[in-house]
Amino acid sequence: MRPEPTLLPEALPTAKVGVPYSVQLSVTNTSSPVHGIYVSDAHPLPDGLSIHHQNREPTGHINGTPIKAGAYEVHISAGTYGTQCAGLRARRVYTLEVAE
């Protein structure tokens, strides 16, 4: 049985309106490459932030400058490639606070 991949960090640090923000996301506990780190269309990042990931890398980044304060529920997932069997998925729901 293959271990389930884990998406880290467990929580996102607070962001501040108008201040550049950057957080590394890591997919751990996987023996196959990561094909993508995605944010849900239904629960996206706040305006001004986006996810960047290079195919096959175990890390990605949230970058940008938030433009509106609030508490945002953000759903992020990551998928791994399969080799002899189907790839696996890691998911995490974050609350991202954007302060004034």
C-alpha positions in Angstrom: 0.0 0.0 0.0 1.3 3.4 -1.0 1.4 6.2 1.6 -0.9 9.2 0.9 0.9 12.4 -0.1 0.7 15.4 2.3 0.3 19.0 1.3 2.3 21.4 3.6 2.3 23.8 5.3 -0.5 23.0 7.6 -1.6 26.6 7.9 -0.8 29.8 5.8 0.8 32.8 7.4 -1.2 36.0 7.5 -0.9 38.3 4.5 -1.2 42.1 4.5 -3.0 44.3 1.9 -0.5 45.9 -0.5 2.5 43.9 0.8 4.1 41.2 -1.4 3.3 37.7 -0.2 5.1 34.5 -0.9 4.7 31.0 0.7 6.2 27.7 -0.4 3.8 24.7 -0.7 5.4 21.2 -0.5 4.0 17.8 -1.4 5.6 15.2 0.9 5.3 11.5 1.4 5.3 10.7 -2.3 7.5 8.5 -4.4 6.3 9.9 -7.8 6.6 13.4 -9.3 3.9 16.0 -8.7 2.0 17.0 -11.9 0.3 20.0 -10.4 -0.7 22.1 -7.4 -4.1 23.6 -7.9 -6.5 26.0 -6.2 -10.3 25.4 -6.4 -12.4 27.7 -8.6 -15.1 27.5 -5.9 -12.7 28.5 -3.1 -9.9 30.5 -4.7 -7.0 32.6 -3.4 -7.8 36.3 -2.7 -7.4 38.7 -5.6 -3.8 39.5 -6.3 -2.5 36.0 -5.3 -1.8 33.0 -7.5 -0.2 29.6 -7.4 2.9 28.7 -9.4 4.2 25.2 -9.9 6.7 23.6 -12.3 5.7 20.2 -13.6 7.3 17.3 -11.7 8.6 19.4 -8.8 7.5 18.6 -5.2 7.1 22.3 -4.4 5.1 25.3 -5.6 4.5 28.9 -4.4 1.7 31.2 -3.6 2.9 34.6 -4.8 1.5 38.1 -5.3 0.2 41.1 -3.5 -3.3 40.9 -1.9 -5.6 43.8 -2.6 -8.5 43.3 -0.2 -8.6 42.4 3.6 -10.7 39.5 4.8 -10.6 35.8 5.8 -10.6 33.6 2.8 -11.3 29.8 2.7 -8.9 28.4 0.1 -9.0 24.8 -1.1 -5.7 23.6 -2.6 -4.9 20.2 -4.0 -1.9 18.5 -5.5 -1.7 15.5 -7.8 1.0 12.9 -8.4 1.8 10.9 -11.5 1.1 7.2 -11.4 3.6 4.7 -12.4 2.2 1.1 -12.3 -1.0 2.5 -10.8 -3.1 5.7 -10.6 -1.6 8.8 -9.2 -2.6 10.1 -5.8 -4.0 13.4 -4.6 -3.3 15.6 -1.5 -5.8 18.1 -0.4 -5.9 20.8 2.3 -8.4 23.6 3.2 -6.7 26.7 4.4 -8.1 29.9 6.0 -6.0 32.8 4.7 -6.2 36.0 6.7 -5.5 39.2 4.8 -5.0 42.1 7.2 -5.3 45.8 6.5 
